[in-house]
Amino acid sequence: MSETEQFWRKHLDAIDASGLTTKVYAEQNQLKAIELYKWRNHFRRQAERSRKQQSGFMRVNLKSVQSRPAPLATSRPGIACTIILDDMRIELAKLPPANWLRSLCLTAQGDQ
């Protein structure tokens, strides 16, 4: 952590410990409240990135779609995964990485 980050982290920790609002704390310590908000968001985003990198899971948001009967999938030798999106059928010999599968779903939905 850089000296600048340590400086702002110390103030943000002090705000949390004091029970004061960010605005009042800023006034009492001759700081700009907007800078405190900026650094709080910086540390939040940093923690979120770190959490995502450590997790073996990826968030996937599903949209509600019109229900229709799923086609029957027959198990074939050497096929570990079958993906059916609309009229497209993809058969894979092994499970794909989660981020690849997410990209495929987003692309198929036209959200990317």
C-alpha positions as CSV (number, residue, x, y, z in Angstrom):
1,M,0.0,0.0,0.0
2,S,1.4,3.4,-1.0
3,E,1.9,6.2,1.5
4,T,-1.1,8.1,-0.1
5,E,-3.3,5.0,0.3
6,Q,-2.1,4.6,3.9
7,F,-3.0,8.2,4.6
8,W,-6.5,7.9,3.4
9,R,-7.0,4.4,4.8
10,K,-6.1,5.8,8.3
11,H,-8.7,8.6,7.9
12,L,-11.4,6.2,6.7
13,D,-10.7,3.8,9.6
14,A,-10.9,6.8,12.0
15,I,-14.3,7.8,10.5
16,D,-15.6,4.3,11.1
17,A,-14.3,4.3,14.7
18,S,-15.5,7.8,15.5
19,G,-19.2,7.3,14.5
20,L,-19.0,10.8,12.9
21,T,-20.4,11.4,9.4
22,T,-17.8,11.8,6.7
23,K,-18.7,15.4,6.2
24,V,-18.3,16.3,9.9
25,Y,-15.0,14.3,10.1
26,A,-13.7,16.1,7.0
27,E,-14.5,19.5,8.5
28,Q,-12.8,18.6,11.9
29,N,-9.7,17.4,10.1
30,Q,-9.4,20.0,7.4
31,L,-10.1,17.5,4.6
32,K,-12.4,17.6,1.6
33,A,-15.3,15.2,2.1
34,I,-15.3,14.5,-1.6
35,E,-11.7,13.1,-1.3
36,L,-12.8,10.8,1.5
37,Y,-15.7,9.5,-0.6
38,K,-13.4,9.0,-3.5
39,W,-10.9,7.0,-1.5
40,R,-13.6,5.0,0.2
41,N,-14.9,4.0,-3.3
42,H,-11.3,3.3,-4.4
43,F,-10.8,0.8,-1.5
44,R,-14.2,-0.8,-2.1
45,R,-13.4,-1.4,-5.8
46,Q,-10.0,-2.7,-4.8
47,A,-11.5,-5.2,-2.3
48,E,-14.1,-6.3,-4.9
49,R,-11.5,-7.0,-7.5
50,S,-9.4,-8.9,-5.0
51,R,-12.5,-10.9,-3.9
52,K,-13.4,-11.7,-7.5
53,Q,-9.8,-12.9,-8.2
54,Q,-9.8,-15.2,-5.2
55,S,-13.2,-16.7,-5.9
56,G,-13.5,-19.8,-8.0
57,F,-17.0,-18.6,-9.0
58,M,-18.3,-16.0,-11.3
59,R,-21.6,-14.1,-11.0
60,V,-24.0,-14.9,-13.7
61,N,-27.3,-13.0,-14.1
62,L,-30.1,-14.9,-15.8
63,K,-32.9,-13.2,-17.6
64,S,-36.4,-14.5,-17.6
65,V,-37.1,-16.1,-21.0
66,Q,-40.3,-17.6,-22.4
67,S,-40.6,-21.2,-21.3
68,R,-40.5,-24.0,-23.8
69,P,-39.8,-27.7,-23.6
70,A,-36.1,-28.5,-23.6
71,P,-35.0,-30.9,-26.3
72,L,-34.1,-34.3,-25.2
73,A,-30.3,-34.6,-24.8
74,T,-28.9,-38.0,-25.4
75,S,-25.6,-38.9,-23.7
76,R,-22.9,-39.6,-26.2
77,P,-19.5,-41.1,-25.5
78,G,-16.8,-38.4,-25.1
79,I,-19.3,-35.5,-24.5
80,A,-18.9,-34.0,-21.1
81,C,-21.1,-30.9,-21.7
82,T,-23.9,-30.0,-24.0
83,I,-25.0,-26.4,-24.3
84,I,-28.3,-25.6,-26.0
85,L,-29.0,-21.9,-26.7
86,D,-32.1,-21.3,-28.9
87,D,-31.4,-23.4,-32.0
88,M,-27.7,-23.8,-31.4
89,R,-26.3,-27.0,-29.8
90,I,-22.7,-27.1,-28.7
91,E,-21.1,-30.4,-27.5
92,L,-17.9,-30.2,-25.6
93,A,-15.5,-32.9,-24.5
94,K,-14.8,-31.1,-21.2
95,L,-16.4,-28.4,-19.1
96,P,-15.5,-24.9,-20.3
97,P,-14.1,-22.2,-18.0
98,A,-16.9,-20.2,-16.3
99,N,-15.9,-16.9,-17.9
100,W,-16.0,-18.5,-21.4
101,L,-19.5,-19.9,-20.7
102,R,-20.7,-16.5,-19.4
103,S,-19.4,-14.7,-22.5
104,L,-21.1,-17.3,-24.7
105,C,-24.4,-16.7,-22.9
106,L,-24.1,-13.0,-23.1
107,T,-23.2,-13.1,-26.8
108,A,-26.1,-15.4,-27.5
109,Q,-28.5,-13.0,-25.7
110,G,-27.1,-10.0,-27.6
111,D,-26.0,-8.3,-24.4
112,Q,-22.3,-8.0,-25.2
